[in-house]
Amino acid sequence: MRVIKRSGEEVLFDAEKIENAVRKANVATVETARVTEEKIKEITANVVSRCDKVKRALSVEEIQDMVEQEIMAQDAYQLAHNYITYRYERALVRKANTTDKQILSLIGRQNEEANQENSNKNPKVNSTQRDYMAGEVSKDITRRFLLPKDIIDAHEKGIIHFHDADYFAQPMYNCCLINLEDMLQNGTVISETKIEKPHSFATACNIATQIIAQVASNQYGGQTVTLSHLAPFVDVSRQRLRRLVTEELADAGIEVDSERINRIAEKRLKDEVRAGIQTIQYQIITLMTTNGQAPFVTVYMYLDEVEDGQTRDDLAMCIEEMLRQRMQGVKNEKGVWITPAFPKLIYVLDEDNIHEDSKYYELTKLAATCTAKRMVPDYISAKVMRELKGDVYGCMGCRSFLTPDRFTDTGTFGNPEKALNYKPGVHKYYGRFNQGVVTINLVDAACSSNGDMEKFWQIMDERLDLCHKALRIRHEHLLGTPSDVAPILWQNGAIARLDKGEVIDPLLYNGYSTISLGYAGLAECVYRMMGVSHTSEEGKKFGLAVMQALNDACTKWKKAENIDYSVYGTPIESTTYKFAKCLQERFGIIEHVTDKNYITNSYHIHVTEEINAFDKLTKEAQFQQLSPGGAISYVEVPNMQNNIPAVLALMKHIYKTIMYAELNTKSDYCQVCGYDGEIQIVEDETGKLVWKCPNCGNTDQDKMNVARRTCGYIGTQFWNQGRTQEIKERVLHL
């Protein structure tokens, strides 16, 4: 059994420390009220027994709560008083400096929470540690100065989650869709260096990766670029190559023949496209941003985003190359091809690529093959998205969707961002962003009501008011931000082209940006209130009512404030464990509700529930449409590389049924023995979940490559105990 210290360091459980603490409190008690040595040992033994029943690492605070309860159970009230006083005095001492121990444990690589906080950050390297240390200072400032006590208390109790407090000290937004078209077509500035419009596809790809790295260093969430903004440069290269070939043939005294020129130029063009896409893939994987990780970037691939004809065919060429290179993977330090985490890929299914007789169906078959091997791309149904949003556009890297453009005859929002590629009357998505997220723990609301329906809705209203207050704080923290704080975003085209000193305020209203009300644990919430899964008719009805209540709140706030609040299915990568621990502390173990070390993401059907892939997507689609600010559904599948027709059948079902979905499989490699099957999750001698190669028994995480989709994106640096248990318990849907 293991214990998480206040510094975040995880150590072996030591019962002697409990016994000594009780003994010290006993000595401080008047002699007539003291307990015997046997009672002290009994209290300790009872605490140990309770700890053994909790199948996860406990925090020091949880153990101390148990000690208090066991002392009280012995009717030793004076001893309990002294023990509580001792805890309070120690807490006061710790509050004198809230960051030192955290930072020292980070430097010493002993902070278990940091080690497993983000499955795509390596906490052992200096750049990541530097980001985490700055984050500790930011969280401390946020706790003590920037947030009111009721928000902090609710956050610490797991009632709500105020996301990204480690970046909140600075005025930074969450995620965005980069206006790459404006930056490439009209030039930009990177690190005070003027970048002109590129004269080739290869150069455009290189500039794009530099933009991506710069944007990642000036925000804290995901970003999305579209291949549609690069596709026009394919023809720029084509024309340049035709001129070069013409000159070469003429210089060689060879008769100039347009067919020969075009054939040679097209061959060279394909080589350039291959090199350009490779630049994007390898640069994104190898670039290190200021927050200690590769840019969290999504590449959006939608054929109908460009006009039909040559440009669309060129875009198809780019998409094909992106898929082929991703299918190949990247080499690890052993020279073995593995699955990279980024860039995340999204492929849009539409009428020109979904049917066997569609013009670009071969591209869709290639996407299916890539998914079977490397878990990407994810899929957006243009059909369903048009039905739900009236338009088709990409999401940001973290699954967050913008609200639909408020189109008018005079043209969208006007042009408050001063973009050079602004077109009156044309929908606007690129250059827009999300201000941030606050998540409500639906399971806590259900448990707090103790199953009383009237009380549940009352608590929901109170919790939503609290979330609204926290979201307003996020919004107001951005108000008055001068464009100078992040020139790449606000002055040089990624988001806007504002003047120096100009504030970003107009971009925070009128639907230009969004702000997200997150939610988590609908499955457990429904079970606590109704005693059934939300896959049942009764459970579905209540679950949809909960989702509608979230949307109604956002609609009310939006109408009153002209800020686009939107309901967002929070990924909760590490927060799932935090919420689960808080629920167990507050309500104990409730079967099907708090008996796991995780809670279910967003509206998802519980990972242990047996259901086939097609039914899962159909049922979840009803909930996804009530999560307009972002959500993604998945199905867990076995190795599908020899069954591509089944993958295509699922893709066609996605097209007909649900807006945004993905297929989860496994992609592992043991560096010790070369095993490339599924690396398993087992319990070690302390009860901790660890990854183990079934072939050679290797458990060294530094000597294996494991890729799992955890929150809509692929993680490769391992996860906390709650998320690891969730991964272990997933059932196959096919």
HELIX and SHEET records of a PDB file:
HELIX    1   1 ALA A   15  VAL A   27  1                                  13    
HELIX    2   2 GLU A   31  ALA A   33  5                                   3    
HELIX    3   3 GLU A   37  LYS A   53  1                                  17    
HELIX    4   4 VAL A   60  ALA A   73  1                                  14    
HELIX    5   5 TYR A   77  LYS A   95  1                                  19    
HELIX    6   6 ASP A  100  ILE A  107  1                                   8    
HELIX    7   7 GLU A  112  ASN A  115  1                                   4    
HELIX    8   8 ASN A  126  ILE A  141  1                                  16    
HELIX    9   9 THR A  142  LEU A  146  3                                   5    
HELIX   10  10 LYS A  149  GLU A  156  1                                   8    
HELIX   11  11 ALA A  165  TYR A  167  5                                   3    
HELIX   12  12 LEU A  180  ASN A  186  1                                   7    
HELIX   13  13 PHE A  201  ALA A  216  1                                  16    
HELIX   14  14 LEU A  227  HIS A  229  5                                   3    
HELIX   15  15 PRO A  232  ASP A  251  1                                  20    
HELIX   16  16 SER A  258  THR A  286  1                                  29    
HELIX   17  17 LEU A  303  GLU A  305  5                                   3    
HELIX   18  18 GLN A  310  GLN A  328  1                                  19    
HELIX   19  19 TYR A  361  ARG A  374  1                                  14    
HELIX   20  20 ALA A  382  LYS A  389  1                                   8    
HELIX   21  21 LEU A  442  SER A  448  1                                   7    
HELIX   22  22 MET A  453  LEU A  478  1                                  26    
HELIX   23  23 SER A  483  VAL A  485  5                                   3    
HELIX   24  24 PRO A  487  TRP A  490  1                                   4    
HELIX   25  25 ASP A  505  LEU A  508  5                                   4    
HELIX   26  26 LEU A  522  MET A  530  1                                   9    
HELIX   27  27 GLU A  537  GLU A  561  1                                  25    
HELIX   28  28 THR A  575  PHE A  587  1                                  13    
HELIX   29  29 ALA A  613  GLN A  624  1                                  12    
HELIX   30  30 ILE A  644  THR A  657  1                                  14    
HELIX   31  31 GLN A  701  LYS A  703  5                                   3    
HELIX   32  32 GLN A  721  LYS A  728  1                                   8    
SHEET    1   A 3 GLU A  10  LEU A  12  0                                        
SHEET    2   A 3 ARG A   2  ILE A   4 -1                                        
SHEET    3   A 3 LEU A  58  SER A  59  1                                        
SHEET    1   B 9 ILE A 160  PHE A 162  0                                        
SHEET    2   B 9 PHE A 433  ASN A 441 -1                                        
SHEET    3   B 9 CYS A 175  LEU A 177 -1                                        
SHEET    4   B 9 GLN A 223  THR A 226  1                                        
SHEET    5   B 9 VAL A 297  MET A 301  1                                        
SHEET    6   B 9 LYS A 344  LEU A 349  1                                        
SHEET    7   B 9 ASP A 378  SER A 381  1                                        
SHEET    8   B 9 TYR A 660  ASN A 664 -1                                        
SHEET    9   B 9 SER A 633  GLU A 636  1                                        
SHEET    1   C 4 ILE A 160  PHE A 162  0                                        
SHEET    2   C 4 PHE A 433  ASN A 441 -1                                        
SHEET    3   C 4 THR A 514  ALA A 520  1                                        
SHEET    4   C 4 ASP A 564  GLY A 569  1                                        
SHEET    1   D 2 THR A 188  ILE A 190  0                                        
SHEET    2   D 2 THR A 193  ILE A 195 -1                                        
SHEET    1   E 2 VAL A 330  LYS A 331  0                                        
SHEET    2   E 2 TRP A 337  ILE A 338 -1                                        
SHEET    1   F 3 SER A 667  CYS A 670  0                                        
SHEET    2   F 3 MET A 704  ARG A 709 -1                                        
SHEET    3   F 3 ILE A 714  GLY A 715 -1                                        
SHEET    1   G 2 GLN A 680  GLU A 683  0                                        
SHEET    2   G 2 LEU A 689  LYS A 692 -1                                        
END                                                                             
